[in-house]
């Protein structure tokens, strides 16, 4: 059993570019960040939130009522909810944080992650440090792209030979954003996995709840998978599942 601190870092995107066909911007998925925070706090973790720059903005579509459950809508409109205070007033710049203070890392998605997570060196360094000390690292939806540049203690790419999931390329086609992804020279999670010699596992359907564990790396396919992905990361942290 490890003696890592029961403290988690939720990584969020700083990117907020125009992205959708209707002209709206992408960024951080509100429900993914909120559900990650809620599950970790419920499990007794001290939780910090950080981006590479210390700023964040929500994906416009992730705030649309038709994309949210009734409970998510209620929380979104409850400005005194602890999550809102934390993310609006205490989103840290990753370079200002000490990796050894954390035992679990979780990256929330939204298409903004495709823009800045592959190059978010400070966030990646924290996740890499946590993993190499025996901690759990997780990511959901588009966020697994953050793992692409990370290395294990032997110097190998962390994802080499590992099985991961994330939002599928055919899902990006279904959302009609694949042309924008191509125009902006971004990689889908599936394409990133291929580039680093990881094995990509798709959900049966694009928006099915699907999470996967390989070693201490936990990934989820989409926003609907967030809760179970975080719960699995907590199980890995606690030593209930995963290879140590």
Order of alpha helices (4+ residues) and beta strands (2+ residues): beta-alpha-beta-alpha-alpha-beta-beta-alpha-alpha-beta-beta-alpha-alpha-alpha-beta-beta-beta-alpha
